[in-house]
């Protein structure tokens, strides 16, 4: 089974531009979540999609948005880029269906997209 | 306020000895915990998980212990190998949400 695939792997953008990152989840996984990792920081949760609907959102400004398509592929967009947006953006997928103790599941990460804003 | 804390930014251990990585959490609603390992320029790789109905889970050289009353979990790696050198993240999920909260990570160096 192919893993989580993220494109592009590396990109450089200028302040004020916008960027779109793409994620293809593991086949059969319907939940896709996005995380940001900056140097010295842990993984900060951006948002999570399940069946094309955003179920959870982290504490990021509205410049960060995402969507999920019917085939579970997901994109995230960052508009009006700032220098502080330079980070590793990680996508993760899971086949999670419900909540509760017995519905524990694992999320699997892609290799990430390295964004540098200059 | 960090809900998941890994108070040791780094840890060095001799090859063959035990590595113990610690994680503390504040949210009593967390019911499922995972550990991930991350090498530079790669995405995190799942290692092991534990549900709050257990206090121990073992998988090969990796064992995770959960102390719910102390809101503390730890990952034990025995014996440690140089290939274990990486950043280890602890993650927790509450039984209402679907997203995971990650700690800041601990960099483990296993010295040959």
Interface residues (C-beta under 8 A of the other chain):
Chain A: X4 X6 X31 X33 X35 X40 X41 X42 X43 X44 X45 X48 X50 X55 X56 X58 X90 X92 X96 X99 X100 X101 X102 X104 X106 X107 X108 X109 X110 X111 X112 X114
Chain B: X4 X6 X31 X32 X34 X36 X41 X42 X43 X44 X45 X46 X49 X51 X52 X53 X89 X91 X93 X95 X96 X97 X98 X99 X100 X101 X102 X103 X104 X105
